[in-house]
């Protein structure tokens, strides 16, 4: 009996998964919103991927197994606003997003740490002034699918001249 033993759970765009078929030695083909490199499947767009595993035994008999995988879209990408440099004694650099998407949770993280601020479903949202220089990441996560998109933002603190 021919089977695909890897998960058919939903994926997000750009996710990868290693495909496994039994018995070993068969070949995979994909159609739809996916690409295949060896046994690594990559989700290339929202929609679905149809996976077929074909095995031919030593007698020349061929059997196939099929699997359909749903691919969820990433949150919509918005421009990160603000950023840049500021001087010691100033409030810091402001950071925000030019828009937001319904059902998506947004978090501002400093150096990929615990969230500094969070918001959900607000248009043109402002995370406010960030008083610590460094690299910030805005994480946008779809509340239903769990698909996540990251935006990077930089802030520098300059010593003011006297």
C-alpha positions in Angstrom: 0.0 0.0 0.0 1.3 3.5 -1.0 0.8 6.4 1.4 2.0 9.9 2.3 2.9 9.9 6.0 3.8 13.6 6.3 1.2 15.9 7.8 -1.6 17.4 5.7 -2.1 20.2 8.3 -2.6 23.7 6.9 0.6 25.7 6.1 1.3 29.4 5.8 2.8 31.1 2.7 6.6 30.5 2.7 6.4 27.6 5.2 8.3 24.4 4.3 7.6 20.8 5.1 9.5 17.6 4.5 7.4 15.1 2.6 7.6 11.4 3.5 6.0 8.6 1.4 5.8 4.9 1.9 7.2 2.6 0.7 10.4 4.6 0.3 11.8 5.1 -3.2 8.8 6.7 -4.9 8.6 10.2 -6.3 6.6 13.3 -5.3 4.8 15.8 -7.6 3.0 18.9 -6.6 0.4 21.1 -8.3 -1.2 24.3 -7.1 0.5 26.8 -4.8 3.6 24.9 -3.9 7.1 24.0 -5.1 9.2 21.0 -4.5 13.0 20.7 -4.0 13.8 17.1 -3.3 11.4 16.1 -0.6 11.0 19.7 0.7 7.6 21.3 0.0 7.4 25.1 0.0 4.0 26.9 0.1 4.3 29.6 -2.5 0.9 31.3 -2.4 -2.5 31.1 -0.6 -4.9 28.4 -1.7 -4.1 24.7 -1.8 -1.3 22.3 -2.8 -2.0 18.9 -4.3 0.7 16.4 -3.5 1.0 13.0 -5.3 3.3 10.3 -4.3 3.9 7.6 -6.9 5.7 4.3 -6.3 6.6 1.6 -8.7 7.5 -1.8 -7.3 10.0 -4.4 -8.7 7.2 -6.0 -10.7 6.5 -2.7 -12.5 3.2 -2.1 -10.8 2.6 1.6 -10.0 0.4 3.0 -7.2 -0.2 6.5 -6.0 -1.4 8.4 -3.0 -2.7 11.9 -2.9 -3.0 14.7 -0.3 -4.4 18.2 -0.4 -2.9 20.9 1.9 -4.5 24.2 2.6 -2.2 27.3 2.4 -3.2 30.3 4.4 -2.1 33.8 3.4 0.2 35.9 5.5 -1.1 39.1 7.1 -1.2 42.1 4.7 2.1 44.0 4.7 2.0 47.7 5.8 4.8 50.2 5.9 6.5 50.8 9.3 6.4 54.5 10.0 8.8 56.6 12.1 12.2 55.4 13.2 15.7 56.8 12.6 17.8 58.8 15.1 17.0 60.9 18.1 19.2 62.8 20.7 19.6 62.0 24.4 16.9 63.8 26.3 14.3 63.4 23.6 11.3 61.1 23.9 12.7 58.6 21.5 11.8 57.6 17.9 8.2 57.0 17.1 7.1 53.8 15.4 3.8 52.8 13.9 2.2 51.1 10.9 0.5 52.7 7.9 -2.5 50.4 8.4 -3.8 47.2 10.0 -5.8 44.2 9.0 -8.9 42.9 10.8 -8.3 39.8 12.8 -4.5 40.4 13.0 -2.7 41.0 16.3 0.3 43.3 16.1 3.2 43.4 18.7 6.3 45.6 18.9 9.3 43.7 20.2 12.7 45.0 21.1 15.4 42.6 19.9 12.8 39.8 19.5 12.1 39.9 23.2 8.8 40.0 25.1 6.4 42.4 23.4 6.9 46.1 24.3 3.4 47.0 23.0 0.5 45.2 21.4 -2.7 46.2 19.5 -5.3 44.6 17.3 -7.4 45.8 14.4 -6.6 49.5 14.7 -6.0 51.5 11.5 -2.8 53.6 11.2 -1.7 52.5 14.6 1.1 54.2 16.6 3.3 52.3 19.0 4.5 55.7 20.4 8.0 56.9 21.1 10.5 54.2 21.8 13.1 55.5 24.2 15.6 52.7 23.8 17.9 52.6 20.8 18.1 49.3 19.0 16.4 47.0 16.5 12.7 46.5 16.9 10.5 44.0 15.2 6.8 44.4 14.5 5.1 41.0 14.5 1.8 40.6 12.8 -0.1 37.4 13.5 -3.4 36.3 12.1 -5.6 35.3 15.0 -7.3 32.5 13.1 -4.5 30.8 11.0 -1.5 31.8 13.2 0.3 32.9 10.0 2.9 35.6 11.0 4.7 38.4 9.2 7.6 40.3 10.6 8.7 43.9 9.9 12.1 45.3 11.2 12.6 48.9 12.4 15.8 50.6 13.7 16.3 53.3 16.2 19.6 55.1 17.1 20.3 57.4 20.0 22.8 60.2 19.3 24.6 62.2 22.0 23.6 65.8 21.5 26.4 68.3 21.0 26.8 70.9 23.7 
